[in-house]
Amino acid sequence: MSDVDAQRRFFAEEIEAVANVTTKALVDAIAAVPREAFLGKGPWMIRTESDLMGPPRQTPDDDPKRTYHNYAIAIDPSRQLFNGAPSLLASSIDKLALADGNRVLHIGTGTGYYTALIAHTVGRSGRVVGIEIDEGLARAARTNLAGFPWVDVRQGDATEAFDERFDAMLVNAGVTHPRATWLDALVDGGRLCLPLTAAFTGSATIGKGLQVLVEKRADGSFGARLLGFVAIYSGVGLRDDDLNARLQAALQRAPMPRLSSLRRDPHDSESTCWLHGDGWCFSELKNEERRTKN
């Protein structure tokens, strides 16, 4: 085992511990997929939680081992585009409970690193569709993922209807609402992980908000639960100005909502509606349900 391989295995085990990853195949994927292959030549610009209020900093050299730490690495620092923090993305992928042979949709594939982790996790009998709106990034992802023939990389905004169904979906960019086309493409028992974010004041590229997990139940309804806070690059074409303002208000009113469901039935906004939209609504537990569950 080379020094880089050993560092990658340690990195995988560290992410497993830090992010409480329970999917063994995902840990093995982190240990197997070379992160540096999805980045430009080093030295690399990096960002940690301690760098959020300032500019990114540079690694001391171009040793590939520098890429195996729990920090975001710039793909294009001029646009604030980063290969995201591994613990956050690994945790999100883990919540999808991927299994061998699963069909997965990854929206915001970037240059393909996390798409590769998903592909490695579901194996050759699985299928992964990666969608990236940036033409250059989509082209790079196709090249980087050539060793995964069960991955289909497409250039687009992921708003079109799909002619196939998925067991899991990961949205890797901040959105203001779930798309009906995503919900329609989930199989029963399927999971969707997405960041609901409001734009920062003075920033058009980075938003902050909540990471949410949605699951389609056997009866066609959707459960929802809060995973945690998130700050992430805002999705292009996946946001609505009015909903951005309403999401800001919802976050100020209840920054940690007790989400219980994603309703799609027609109804007027009511006390349990945390964020009410056209044809969808993130709903909280009623007071009596809270007491029962507690």
RABELLIN-V413545 format. One record per residue. RES is the residue in one small letter. SS is DSSP state (helix for helix, strand for strand, loop for the rest). OMEGA is omega in radians with two decimals (* if undefined). Layout:
# RABELLIN-V413545
RES,SS,OMEGA
RES,SS,OMEGA
This chain:
# RABELLIN-V413545
m,loop,3.14
s,loop,3.10
d,helix,-3.14
v,helix,3.11
d,helix,3.13
a,helix,3.11
q,helix,-3.14
r,helix,3.11
r,helix,3.08
f,helix,3.11
f,helix,3.14
a,helix,-3.13
e,helix,3.08
e,helix,3.09
i,helix,3.09
e,helix,-3.11
a,helix,-3.06
v,helix,-3.07
a,loop,-3.13
n,loop,3.14
v,loop,-3.11
t,loop,3.13
t,loop,-3.06
k,helix,-3.13
a,helix,3.09
l,helix,3.08
v,helix,3.10
d,helix,3.10
a,helix,3.12
i,helix,3.14
a,helix,-3.04
a,helix,-3.01
v,loop,-3.12
p,loop,-3.10
r,helix,-3.08
e,helix,-3.13
a,helix,-3.11
f,helix,-3.13
l,loop,3.02
g,loop,3.13
k,loop,3.11
g,loop,0.01
p,loop,-3.04
w,loop,3.00
m,strand,-3.05
i,strand,3.09
r,strand,3.05
t,loop,3.11
e,helix,3.14
s,helix,-3.12
d,helix,-2.99
l,loop,-3.08
m,loop,-3.12
g,loop,-3.14
p,loop,3.06
p,loop,3.11
r,strand,-3.01
q,strand,3.04
t,loop,-3.08
p,loop,-3.09
d,loop,-3.10
d,loop,3.07
d,loop,-3.13
p,helix,3.13
k,helix,3.12
r,helix,-3.11
t,helix,-3.07
y,loop,3.02
h,loop,-3.06
n,loop,3.04
y,loop,3.09
a,strand,-3.12
i,strand,-3.03
a,strand,2.93
i,strand,3.07
d,strand,-3.06
p,helix,-3.13
s,helix,3.12
r,helix,-3.10
q,loop,3.11
l,strand,-3.09
f,strand,2.88
n,strand,-2.86
g,loop,-3.12
a,loop,-3.06
p,helix,-3.10
s,helix,3.13
l,helix,-3.09
l,helix,3.11
a,helix,3.11
s,helix,-3.14
s,helix,3.11
i,helix,-3.14
d,helix,-3.13
k,helix,3.10
l,loop,3.08
a,loop,-3.09
l,loop,3.11
a,loop,3.13
d,loop,3.11
g,loop,-3.14
n,loop,3.05
r,strand,-2.98
v,strand,3.02
l,strand,3.10
h,strand,-3.13
i,strand,-3.07
g,loop,-3.01
t,loop,-3.13
g,loop,3.11
t,loop,2.91
g,loop,-3.05
y,helix,-3.09
y,helix,3.00
t,helix,3.11
a,helix,3.09
l,helix,3.11
i,helix,-3.12
a,helix,3.11
h,helix,-3.11
t,helix,-3.10
v,helix,3.06
g,loop,-3.06
r,loop,3.11
s,loop,3.12
g,loop,3.09
r,strand,3.12
v,strand,3.02
v,strand,3.10
g,strand,-3.13
i,strand,-3.13
e,strand,-3.07
i,loop,-3.11
d,loop,-3.05
e,helix,3.14
g,helix,3.12
l,helix,3.12
a,helix,3.11
r,helix,3.12
a,helix,3.14
a,helix,3.11
r,helix,3.12
t,helix,-3.08
n,helix,-3.07
l,loop,-3.11
a,loop,3.13
g,loop,3.11
f,loop,-3.07
p,loop,3.10
w,loop,3.06
v,strand,3.10
d,strand,3.14
v,strand,-3.14
r,strand,3.06
q,strand,-3.13
g,loop,-3.08
d,loop,3.05
a,loop,3.12
t,loop,-3.10
e,loop,3.06
a,loop,-3.11
f,loop,3.12
d,loop,3.09
e,loop,-3.11
r,loop,-3.05
f,strand,3.05
d,strand,-3.09
a,strand,3.11
m,strand,3.03
l,strand,3.05
v,strand,-3.01
n,loop,3.07
a,loop,-3.09
g,strand,3.14
v,strand,3.11
t,loop,-3.08
h,loop,3.05
p,loop,3.10
r,loop,3.11
a,helix,-3.13
t,helix,3.10
w,helix,-3.11
l,helix,-3.14
d,helix,-3.07
a,loop,3.11
l,strand,3.02
v,strand,3.02
d,strand,-3.07
g,strand,-3.13
g,strand,-3.09
r,strand,3.10
l,strand,3.09
c,strand,-3.09
l,strand,3.06
p,strand,3.03
l,strand,-3.02
t,strand,2.99
a,strand,-3.09
a,strand,3.01
f,loop,3.03
t,loop,3.12
g,loop,3.14
s,loop,3.11
a,loop,-3.01
t,loop,-3.07
i,strand,3.08
g,strand,3.10
k,strand,-3.12
g,strand,-2.99
l,strand,2.98
q,strand,-3.02
v,strand,3.06
l,strand,3.11
v,strand,3.11
e,strand,3.11
k,strand,-3.12
r,loop,-3.10
a,loop,-3.13
d,loop,3.11
g,loop,3.07
s,loop,-3.07
f,strand,2.98
g,strand,3.13
a,strand,3.04
r,strand,3.14
l,strand,3.08
l,strand,-3.13
g,strand,3.13
f,strand,-3.13
v,strand,2.93
a,strand,-2.96
i,strand,3.09
y,strand,-3.09
s,strand,3.14
g,loop,3.11
v,loop,3.13
g,loop,-3.07
l,loop,-3.06
r,loop,3.14
d,loop,-3.05
d,helix,3.14
d,helix,3.12
l,helix,3.07
n,helix,3.12
a,helix,3.14
r,helix,3.09
l,helix,3.05
q,helix,-3.14
a,helix,-3.14
a,helix,3.13
l,helix,3.09
q,helix,-3.11
r,helix,-3.10
a,loop,-3.06
p,loop,3.09
m,loop,-3.07
p,loop,3.06
r,loop,-3.08
l,strand,3.12
s,strand,-3.08
s,strand,2.95
l,strand,-3.06
r,strand,3.07
r,loop,3.12
d,loop,3.11
p,loop,3.07
h,loop,3.06
d,loop,3.09
s,loop,-3.10
e,loop,-2.99
s,loop,-3.11
t,loop,-3.13
c,strand,3.11
w,strand,3.09
l,strand,-3.01
h,strand,3.13
g,strand,-3.13
d,loop,3.13
g,loop,3.11
w,strand,-3.14
c,strand,2.99
f,strand,-3.01
s,strand,3.10
e,strand,3.02
l,loop,3.00
k,loop,-3.09
n,helix,-3.13
e,helix,3.09
e,helix,3.11
r,helix,-3.12
r,helix,-3.14
t,helix,-3.11
k,helix,3.12
n,loop,*
